[in-house]
Amino acid sequence: MGKSREVESGALAGQGMILDTLIGQEKIWKRLVTAYENDHITGAYLFHGPSGVGKEGIAIRFAGLVNCKAGGSALCGECSSCAKFNRLQHPNMTLIVPLPKDRDIKKNDPPAKALKDDTITALAELIAAKADDPYTKIRLPRSNTILINSIREVREKIYLKAMETGRKMVLIFDADLLMTGDGSSANALLKILEEPPPETSFILITDFPERLVETIGSRCQQVFFPPVQTEIVAKHLQESLATPAEEAKLIAHLAQGNVRMAKHLAKQDLEEVQNQLLSLVKWLTKPSENNWRSFTQHAASTYRTNPQVLNFHFQLLSYWFRDAQFIQKMNGEAHIILEGMEYSLRKFVKHFPVGDFAAIVKELETCSSSLSRNYNLNLVITNLLFDIQENLHGTAG
C-alpha cells in the first residue's frame, strides 16, 4: 500500500476531505506524517502559536490520518473513518472546548448537563461550521473555562473498549483555559497524562502556552505553528473566496498570517472596517463621557454576543498603535500594516508627539488577555482607558 503525500497550491492535500482547505504548515504536517509512518506517535502533544494559523485543523487532520483505514501517508477521503472525520463525528475523536456554565451540575454529571438547550444547539452549529471550515472558532459566549466535568467524562471514555479500531484522539481547544478558576481541570488532566492509556493521544491546542503549568507542558511534545506566509494567504483568498488580487494582497498583509482574520476581512467591506477602527480610536483617545461610554458599551455588547469580534477589534487597535510607533520612531520611513490609513495615522502621530505607543500596544494585549481569563470587563476597560490617556501624554509612571 503506497504511502505518498501530495501538497498542492499551498494546501495540505488529500482526496475530497473538507480539511484540504487548510493552507501552509507543510513542514509541520510532514513532521507529523513521519512520526505516524515510523510509529512514533506520542501520548500528548501541545500545538501552540498565533491565532488563526491552522493549529486546530491540523490536529483534526492528524487524528483523521492515524484512523484512516487505508493506512497510507495521506487521508484517503473515501473510507468510513474519513467520512466520519469529515463531519467531526468519529467515535475515536473527542473534542473538548471551553463551555459556559448555564446551570450548576454535580461531580459526575456530563458537561452537557451544564448547558441550556439553546447553548447545546449553538454548540452543535459551531461544530458543523468547523467541519465546513477548519478555521472556524468554536467559542460560545461566556465560555471562559474548560469544565472539570469535561475532563472527568473523557477520563471514563478513554479507558472503555473502543467502538472502532484505531487510535483514540482527544483534542483540547483553548487548552490554556484549563487553568481558569482553581485549576482543577488542569490537575485532573495532569493525572491522566501521568499514566496515559495505550493507543490514546491528547493534543492540547492554545495560543498561550505560557499559561499552562509546566507539569503539563513538560509531558507534551511541543509543536510551534508560525504565521502563514502572506503570499499563501492571498492566493487562498483569490482561489477560495474569489477575492480580487489586489484586495487579497491587502487583506493578507493586514491579517499578518492569521488565516481566520483574513477570511473574516474578505467578507467585510474594508471601508466599513476602517471606519469602525477610526471610531474605536476616537473613543479611546479623546476623553469625554460620551466617548468612553461608547467604547465601554461597544466592548460589553460585543463581548457578550461574539468575543471573537472583540478580539479582532483589539487586534486592529494594536495594529494602529504599532503603526503609530513606527511612524513616530522611523522619521517618516516606516513599513506599516494599515497602509490604506497612512494619512490618518500620520495626522494622529502629529497630534500626540510624545505618545508612548509601544506601551499602549502592551496595554491592549494585557486587556485582551484579561478578558479571555474572565476578568471583570468594566474594571479592565476602565483601567485601559486611563492607562491609554497617561501613555498618550507621556505622564505614565
Buried (B, 14 or more C-beta within 10 A) or exposed (E): EEEEBEEEEBBBBBEEBBBBBBBBBBEBBBEBBEBBEEEEBEBBBBBBBBBBBBBBBBBBBBBBBBBBBBEBBBBBBBBEBBBBBBEBEBBBBBBBBBBBBBEEBEEEBBBBEBBEEEBEEBBEEBBEEBBEBBBBBBBBEBBBBBBBBBBBBBBEBBEEEBEEEBBBBBBBBBBBBBBBBEEBBBBBBBEBBEEBEEBBBBBBBBBBBEBBBEEBBEBBBEBEBEBBBBEBBBBBBBBBEEBEEEBBBBBBBBBBBBBBBBBBBBEEEBEEBBEBBBBBBEBBBEEEEEBBEBBBEBBBEBBEEBBBEBBBBBBBBBBBBBBBBBBBEEEEEBEBBBEBBEEBBBEBBEEBEEBBBBBBBBBBEBBBBBBBBBBEBEEBBEBBBEBBBBBBEEEBE
